[in-house]
Amino acid sequence: MLNLMSALGLLLLMPGPTNTLLLRSGVLSGFRRAWPLSLLECLAYLLQISFWGYALSHIGANAPWCLKVMQFLSICYLVKTSYGLWREPATHLLPLPGARVSNWHFFLLTLINPKGLLVVSFVVPVQTFADMALYGQFVMQFTVVVIPVGCAWVLFGARIKRSGHAWLTTQNINRTASVVIGCFALAILFKLADDLIRTGPAL
């Protein structure tokens, strides 16, 4: 349980479209007004993860290559995110004046965020979605992790403008995140390659 929650926490802490909007909302609206977005984030991720988990648990037996393809696409998403953060460090965290987003837009963006696919591909066993007891346990664990993480991003946004630390710049934050994401992508790429070597492509 602890390993699962730790992996979920690390994955959900990674900068991305959803976390960027959480941070921006914290900057623009303050923690008290923006923290409920973490509840929408939790709901959207659960819907997405449940869809992918159910689909892959039923498709996997007939097309085992499908999960490998999804894993590779997830790795590509991580690489693209890492490159974007490093290439354009000044455009990902600081919000434009008045750049508020609606709750509906935030929900839809989270719903299509590929992090949900990463959770299904690398963190949660596909069997979880074929067993109601395991699925219920996962939902509780995920909820316990995602809401505090979302609130942390909002709080970070609410405080970042008031920070007096010279090193806490957008560029340093984004490039540090870029390195972390790149290392994570490399690690799961090695894991995927090892699985393919041991089991074969299984077409």
ZIWOWO-V388485 format. One record per residue. N is the residue number from 1. OMEGA is omega in whole degrees, 0 to 359 (NA if undefined). Layout:
BEGIN
N;OMEGA
N;OMEGA
END
This chain:
BEGIN
1;181
2;179
3;179
4;182
5;177
6;179
7;178
8;180
9;180
10;181
11;183
12;176
13;183
14;176
15;180
16;183
17;182
18;181
19;176
20;179
21;176
22;180
23;179
24;180
25;176
26;179
27;187
28;189
29;185
30;185
31;186
32;182
33;188
34;187
35;178
36;176
37;179
38;176
39;176
40;178
41;181
42;181
43;182
44;179
45;180
46;177
47;181
48;181
49;179
50;179
51;181
52;180
53;179
54;182
55;183
56;179
57;179
58;180
59;188
60;183
61;182
62;181
63;184
64;178
65;184
66;180
67;179
68;178
69;179
70;178
71;179
72;177
73;178
74;178
75;178
76;177
77;179
78;180
79;179
80;179
81;180
82;180
83;180
84;179
85;181
86;186
87;183
88;187
89;185
90;188
91;189
92;186
93;185
94;182
95;171
96;179
97;178
98;184
99;181
100;178
101;179
102;177
103;181
104;178
105;179
106;180
107;181
108;180
109;177
110;182
111;180
112;178
113;183
114;177
115;178
116;177
117;176
118;179
119;181
120;186
121;191
122;186
123;186
124;177
125;181
126;180
127;180
128;186
129;176
130;182
131;185
132;180
133;178
134;180
135;178
136;178
137;179
138;180
139;179
140;180
141;181
142;180
143;180
144;182
145;193
146;182
147;176
148;179
149;178
150;178
151;179
152;178
153;178
154;180
155;178
156;178
157;181
158;184
159;189
160;181
161;181
162;182
163;178
164;182
165;183
166;183
167;184
168;180
169;178
170;182
171;180
172;180
173;183
174;181
175;173
176;178
177;179
178;180
179;180
180;180
181;178
182;178
183;179
184;179
185;180
186;181
187;182
188;174
189;176
190;179
191;179
192;179
193;179
194;178
195;180
196;179
197;183
198;186
199;185
200;182
201;177
202;180
203;NA
END
